[in-house]
Amino acid sequence: MSIISVNKASRTASVEDAADRARKAARSLASADILYNTVDSTIRGHVGAEITAALGASGRAIAIIAPAFPAGGRTTERGRQLLRGVPLEETEFANDPLHPITDSHLRALFRGIPEAEVHFLTLAEVRALKCGELVADGRKLLIADATVQQDLALLVKSAADPKSILWCGSPGLAIALADYVGRADEIARPTATGSLNLFVIGSVNPQSREQCSRLMRTGNVRQIIVDAEMASRSPVLAAESTVAEYRRFGSGGDIILTTSEGSVCADPRSIAIALGRVVRAVMGSHPVTGLFLTGGDTAESVLSELEISSLELLSEIEPGIPVARTTGPHPIHIITKAGGFGSPHILLKSAELLRGLWLGDKK
């Protein structure tokens, strides 16, 4: 089965622009057997507007909304999105600089849709579903609870006609769909030493910061820091300053590129641009063979700076954290993740995996 992925890059867009991008993407892929609209597992962004627009353009009869990602601590209970059991508006995502969460109820994302057109599936109802019994019944939205991955698997298997559905979820629902239609073989995970890895941490999520600290405590990695406030004012100047500092102290070992603790006025998009420019400069002077990118804006900026337009998806190192590589004679392996994803040791595991993959390519 071939897979087409469209990056709408809508998180920082206006609500009108985000809806328009979703509409165009859904219309262009309307003939697909499975149509999947990715939703942030912490429901940030213009989730309701994008799903509503995509549903109208897709020709699908109903949108199933199931943003739970149990492996990442994101669950849906009684129609509310929780992070490790806590409603999102009571977590750090209430302070998100672009889309602060004020209400964890998924129904609140669709205020323009009448109650009669919305159906809720409680946890008990999801677990009672039988294969093929879930059908479109004239309502536009179905919001489903899920606290374990098996709940999402049951939801997918219960669909009488998967092609009539606009599936809307995070990595959890995507995994369930992939299991249902057939998954690619997972890659082997050799261990070895050898390559030069570059870790780019654009997210300021506390979980990402802790993951960075664990990697740096090994003593085998050099840290480069981009000044967040300077980058917000001028990404170009911030990048130049960071690169100059890096070159002044020379090279040696893996590199971790982070940002300073920014103020509330820090501009995430400008910071991502600065990070991308620093990555390009570092890779221009050192043979980086493995990249680890945290944060969606960061990944987009880095790939754009490196003129990487497509990736070959290999597998995932942890749930929701894919491993990919560039095409061409000198491939670079790339791991990407959202800020709040991953175990405390994800960077340590990734360093080992990236070195092993590089060595495998050299054989």
N, C-alpha and C positions, 0 to 999 in steps of 0.2 A: 504494500500500500504506500503510495506517495503522499507526502505531507507538505503542505504549503503554509508558511507562517508569515503573517503580515504584522509589522511593527507599527502600530498606530501612533506611538509617541504622544499620547494624549494627556498624560498626567499633568503636564505644565500648560496645556492649551486651555482656552476658555471653554465653558460648557457647550457653547454653540459649535465651536470648532471641533471639540471632542466628539460630539454627536454626529457631525458631518463626516468625520473620518471613519467612525464606526459604521455609518450607513454605507459609505462607499466600499469599505472592505467587505461587508456582508453581501452587498449586491454583486461584487466581483467574484465571490466564492459561493454563491447561492446554489450552484449545481453540485457541490461536494456532498458525498454520502454522510459525512460527519462534519458539522460546523460547530466550532468551539470558540466562544468569546472568553478570553482570559480575564479573570477578575482578581484584583489584589486580595489576598487572604485577610487583610486588615481593612478591607473595603474603602481604601483611599482612592481618590480620583473621582471622576464623574460617572460612577458606576451605573446609577439608575438611568441617566440620560443616554449613555452609550448602549445599554442593553435594549432600551425602548426603541432607539433608532435602528439598531441592528436587527431586531425582531421584525420591524416593519419592512425592512429592505430585503430580508433573507427569504421571505416566502414561507418560513416555518410557522407552524400552527401555535406553538407555545414555547416559552423560554423556561428552562429549568434552572433555578438559581441555587447552587450548592457550593459556597465558597470555603467550606471546611477543608483544612489540611491537617489532619490529626497528627501526622508525623512531625509537623512543625509546631504543635501546641495550639493550633487554631481549630476551634470546634464551633458548631452551630447548635444551640439548644433553645427550644421554645422561640425560635425565630430570631435569636440574638447571636451575634458573633462574639466569641470569647477568645481570649489569649491566655492559655494555661488556666482556664477556669474563671478568668476575670473579664467582665464586660470591657470592650475596647475603650469606651470613654473614661475608664478608670485606669488606663495604662499609659505608657509613654506616647502612644499614638494620639492621645488627646492634645499633645503639644506638637504634632507634625507641622512643619513650617508652611506647607502648601495646602494640605487638606486635614486639618485637625478633626478628629472624630468626636462628635458630640452626642451621637445616638447609635447604639450598637444594634438596634432593631432593623432587620433587613427590609421590613415593610416600609420604613421611613425613606428608603431610597427611591420609592415609586409613588410619591404623593399624588401624581397626576393620573394614576390608574385607579378606577373605581374598585371598591372592595369586592364587588360581585365577580370581578375578573381576576382575582387573586386567590390561589388555593395554597394552604399550608399543609405540610406533611410533618407530623410530630415524629419523634424518635421511635415511638412504639409503632406508628403506622409505616414508617420506612422499613422497620425490621419484620413487618408482617407482609410485605410486598411479595407477590408471586411473579415468576418469570412471564413477561409478556402482558401483564395485566394493566400497566399504566398507559392510558390513552389520553389524547387531547380531547377535552370535553367542552371546548368553547371558551375556556378561560385563558387569559394571556400569560399568566405567570404562575409557576409552582415554586414555592420556597421550601426547601427540604432541610430538616435537621440531620446532623451527622456528628458523631463523636469518635468513631473509629473508622478505619479505612474500609472495613467490611460493609458499613452502612452505605458508603458511596458505591461500592460494587453492587449491592442489592438494588440501588436506585437505577444504575445503568442497565442491569439485567432485566429489570421490570418493564422497560420501555417496549411497547408493542411495535412502534415504528421509529427507530432512532433518527431517521432522516427527516422526520416531521418536527424535530426538536432543535431549538437553539440552546446548546449546552453552555452554561455560564458558571465557571468555577475557577479554582486555583489549581496548583499541582495535584491536589488530592483527587479531584474529579477527573483530571487529565490522566492520571495513573489508572483509575478505574476503567476509563474508556479504552486506554491502550491495552490493558489486560483483556478486555472484552473482544477487541478486534485483532489482537495478536501483537506481541512485543518483539522488537529486534533482540538478537542475542546480546547479552552484556559482554563488555570487554574484560579481558583479563587484567589483573592489577599487579604487575610486577613491581618489585622493590629493588631499588638500586640508587647509586649516587652518581652525579654527573653534571646536570644542566644548571643553567642560571635562571632562576624563577623571579618574576616580578609580581608582587602582590599590590593591588591598587584598591584602597579602601576608601571609597567616597561616602559611605554611609556613616552617620553619627549615632546610629542606634547603639544603645549600651551593650547589646549582645555582640555586635561587631567589634566594639572597643575591647571587650574582654577576650575575644578570639585573637585580636592583634597582640594583646599583652602576653598571651600564652606562647605565641610564636616568637615574640621578641625575647622572652625569658630563656630561650634556648641559646642565645648568644651567637647564633649562626646567621643572623640577618641584619642588614643595615637599614635604618629608618631614614626616610626623607619626608619632610613635613612641608606642605603647602599652607601658607598663611591664608586662612579662610576669609578674613576681612579684606586683605589686599586683593584676593582673587575676586571677591564680590565687586570691588571697584574696577579692577582691570585684570582680567584673566591672563592677558599677554604678559604684563609686567610681573605678576605673581609667578607665572611659569618660568620666566627668564631668571628671576631671583632664585627660585628653587633649584634650577639646573646649575646655576653658577655655584651655589653652595655645595651641591652634590659633587661637582667636578673639583672643587677646592680640596675636598677630603678624599678624592680618589675612589677606587672601586674595590670590590672583594666580597664574595658571598652573595646569597640571595638578597633581594631588595624589597622593602615594604614601603609603599608610598601612602601617606595618610594626610589628613588635614588637621590644622590646629582646632582647638575648641572654639567654634565660631560664635558670634553674637547672634541675637535674635534677628538682626538685619542681614545676616549672611544670605547670599543668593545661591541656592543649590545648583542652578543651571550654569552660572558663571564659574562656580567652583569645579564643576564637571569638565568644563572647557579647559580650565587651567590644568587639571589632572591629565587630560588627554594630550595636551601639548608637552607636558613633562615626560609622559610615557614615550612619545615619539622621539624626543631628544635622547632619552636614556637608551632606547632600542637602536638609535642611530649610531651609538658609540660602543655598545656592548651586545654580544650575541645572546640575547634573551630567547629562550626556547619554550618557556612556560609562563602563561599569564593567569592570574587569578583576579577577577573583577567583582567588587561588591557594590551594589547599587545600580539601579536601572539607568539613571542618567549618566553615571560613570561609565558603564559598559558601552552605552551608545556613543559617548564622546570618544572613548579610546578606540573603538572599532572604526569610527569615522576618520579619526586622525591617521590611523594606520591603513586606511583605504581598504578595509576588510568588509566586503559586501555580503559574504555568505560563509557559513560554517557547516562542517559535516558533524552531525550529532552522533556521539559514540555511546554514551551511557550516562549514568549519574553516580556521583560518589556518595551522596546521601540523598534522601528524598527531597525532590524539588531543586537539586543542585546539579545541573548538567555538566558533562564533560564533552568538549567538542574540539575540533582542530580545523585549521585553515587548509585550503587546498593548494596545490602547487608543489614544486620540487623541494621546498624548505618549509615544511609544515610547523606551525606553532600550536601547541595544545593550550586550550583556553577553558577555564572553569569560571562560571558566573553564578552569583547568588544574590538574592535580596538581602537587605541589611539585617532583618530579624531572623533569617534562616540559619540553620546549621548547628551542629553540636559545638561545645566549647573547644574541641580539638580539630575543628574542620580545617583550619589553615595548616596545622601540622600534618594531617592526613593528606591534604592536597599537595604539599611540598614533596612528600614521598611519592605520591602517584605521578606527578608531573615529571619528576626525575626518572622514574621508571619508564614512562611512556617515551620520553626523549631517547633513553638508552635503547629501547626496543626499535625505534626508527633507525638507529645507527647500525643495527645488526644487518 
